[in-house]
Amino acid sequence: MNITTLCPWRMQVHHVIQETPDVWTLALIDHDFYRWQAGQFALVRIGNSEEVRAYTLSSTPGQSRFITLTIRYIEQGKGSGWLTQQVKPGDYVWLSDPQGSFSCEQHPSSHYLLLAAGCGITPIMSMARWLHHNRPETDVQLIYSVRSPRDVIFAEELQQLSSWLKLTIIAEQQPEAQMLAGRLTRDILAQQVPDMARRTVMMCGPQPYMDQAESDVRAAGAVKVLREQFTAAAPEEENDSGVRYRLSSASLPLQGAEFPAGWSLLAAMEQHKVPVEAVCRAGVCGCCKTRVARGEYQTSSTTGLTEAEIAAGYVLACSCQPAGDIELA
């Protein structure tokens, strides 16, 4: 799939807002009709290159005047650097179709616990707005973890929403009045969310934060837990059958590179630091195209692969489920 086909939506930058010292929101004008769900993300073409990056659509369908991307600048990050430091009003940005199932529209509930850390607030805010407007009877709690008060993204809007939802902000450094100090803990969850078992939990943030938060909410009784992430997560240990497969590569010899049955090829490659580019992790962008020289596997997506590539053993690593030892070309 070429880059034009992958990112067919051309949008013009109307204005840029600096949210915090290192976070900016790009407000985009869509001259066509772009239909997305609260909480979804899009792939964004980086400049005139063939590279794409995944970013949450932080605006809310039916309510926001613009389509917005809220992005943290990462030093030496090609995507975030271009979007936050170079793109200016009047420029054009190309987006893919909306992606992902991390949306309250796809997971309806009468009671939600929304957990966010840092820029993980972007899909959470999109969904909070949507619920407030379309399902005002919903019971929503939002716990947002930040480094310091100045790192609170959408601060004014969050305060406005706090008259409807129960908002808790946790700051590691110099918490202001009404904020909790430190990090999210099981004690805080027990105090703030005594009815955890009936809540649908939706979380977004750095991988270590989500790993710990998921463990804590499940320990507190949560049953339905959903995560948004653009990095791979290994299957839970309790789902490990004990069966192991071996990953090998002619170009990069690996010693003892084993992985549990049930992992995707992408998870196995990242676990053993085999170079691979992964963006959408949903079998859409084609960035993780990898050639399997030998081994049995099943695939759930071949988007962007030609028949010749499939015949030659190319797969999308994120959508490839090994059924035995795998050798990469």
Protein Blocks (a to p, Z undefined) as FASTA:
>chain_A
ZZklmmmcccddfbdcdfblmbccdddddfbdcdddehiacdddehjbfbdcddddfbde
hkambdcddddddehiaklmmmmmmgcghiacdddddedjbdfklmgcfbdcdddehjll
mmmmmmmmmmmmmmmmbccddddddfblklpghklmmmmmmmmmccddddfbhpaehiae
hjddfklmmmmmmmlmmpccdddddfklmmmmmmmmmmnopabdcdddfbdcdddfklpg
oiacddddfklccehiacdehiafklmmmmnopacddfklnopnommgccdfbdcdddfb
fghiafklmmnopacfklcccfbdcddZZ
